[in-house]
């Protein structure tokens, strides 16, 4: 059976998977998966937390990352025993290969009530085109449970996401809105547009204003209106900074927005402004998409479902996924 068909079985029976997983986390039926845990455990040994889960129906007071690893092992055990139910299939866990369950090409992410996880960073364009692999998102009660020992963790919500959905929802919506228009106008402009979306720091005032303007890049009147609103917001923000005893934002920040109105056509002024922002703020780090990334951007459904920001690692925020 192909990896895709195996993943489909997991997706279709995800409710059963979660029910069985929560039974295990409650210390029930643990002996039934002991051989699987021993096989996938480090050095062919049962994990250090197994005895406590079996005997006391609790987990040791561990950090969130370790709890995530425990959930991965239990999840794999449930799939193998209750869903695939094939003695010929022995699943492995190997996040070092870029995907948690390589035999299925399936990832597992287990945020707690803060909705966030951190993941390795490879390319800024993942923010738009998503992941190469599907993933199961398991929202746990870890934040609450750790404050009320002994530790009893459970899955409180869950979602199955296709690889392309593991991308920034708002940036994908913006990209999808203007992709065809930009490709028709000028492919280089389109590449610069998506480069800005990939690298934009939404906590930066200039970047935030440029994103607002980009939403109407195909409408001249709206561009001019948003530039004027940026001027008003600039004064408002600096008035607040003065009141709070903070350093004002530099005039150059506002000038970078105002100069848009001096370029004709106006959408070229917007493209120039976003390209200048990436060059100034991201330096050599901010590159155009390579050929593979560009082909994926052009054909991607751009159907991101989460929030994504980056530093040394991606920070995934699943709040929108579970709170809609």
Helices and strands as residue ranges (DSSP letters): H 3-12, H 14-25, G 30-33, H 34-40, G 42-44, H 50-56, H 64-78, I 79-84, G 95-97, E 106-109, E 116-120, H 126-129, E 134-140, H 142-145, E 155-161, G 163-165, H 169-185, H 187-199, H 205-214, H 220-243, H 251-258, G 259-262, H 266-282, G 283-285, H 291-299, E 307-310, E 313-317, H 319-323
